[in-house]
Amino acid sequence: MKRRDMLGMAAFAALAATVSLASISTAQAQDKKFHIGFSQATTIEPWRAQFNKDIIAEASKHPEVELIITDGEDKTEKQVADVENLIRQEVDALLISPKESAGLTGVVQKAIDAKIPVFVLDRNVDTKDYTQFVGGDNKLIGKAAGEYAVELMGGKGKAAGNVVEIWGGMGTEPAHDRHDGFHEFTDKEPGIKYLLDQQSGDWKQDQAYNIMATALRNNEKIDLVYGHNDPMAYGAYLAAKDVGREKDIKFIGIDGLPNEGVQLVNKGELTATFVYATPGAEGLRQALKFLNGDKVEKTITLPTEKITKDNAAEILKAKGL
Ligand code: FRU
């Protein structure tokens, strides 16, 4: 392409961007009171898709809210750029669910310094200067998973078995808390052995499948898989199924989405999952509360629930699934 054409295109693109920005801000100025930016880490995982649905549903109940959602596409640099953009747009509040702690801390601090109230959702950052954190208690969920794993492997003081643990993203607090909580119970059992050394599937089903396929090749006896989320527990289940060993193994996951984990438990593919509620609706409600001049707590902890064959069908029925 000739340089002149390229310049022409750049000028056209700049003009188009200005026009669309101008029309958005006119619409906003006319009928919306609060412009709330939400920086989502990624949308490819089922839990993230539900999270976005929840925040959009809540926003639709508040006509005074203009919600701007960005998708970090599972890349730290993209999410940093998204937040920079929201800061430039001077949003009234920033909600962020960071891909990882360290890489997003700087830009969160930048928003705080720009006097934008920041609501950190689900995964934390390395500063506590934000307005509020909303999310599940991952340590507690990990403990519940560990307690149940001990029960499944023979009970307190007698538990025995070989465990494959598949970590979520290593740079995230949920993965570390889910690990620590679990081990508070399982490490007390001398009969429990761990087959892997900190292997991360980065929350992804396909990566967990590969980790499990290797673990199956290297170990004749695997008794229990603990995946830090349901997609990874399910990936491990599929790897075991592909070599005909799924019946010998218990699979525990976390997230408990009705149309994912709960159904997998109901079908007997996962043994258990623990609900990790999305902070979409509550996060938006809290931001609005703050913008309307009310005080908000520093931390809001969302509840969890254990789901096994005993209650899965009932939960699905209640959800109309
Ligand atoms: C989705 C997800 C969930 C998990 C959460 C932890 O990106 O991996 O499956 O529970 O993030 O932050």
Residues whose N, C-alpha, C, O or C-beta is under 5 A from the ligand:
A	BS01	FRU	E45 W47 R48 D122 R123 P174 W203 H228 N229 I254 D255 Y276
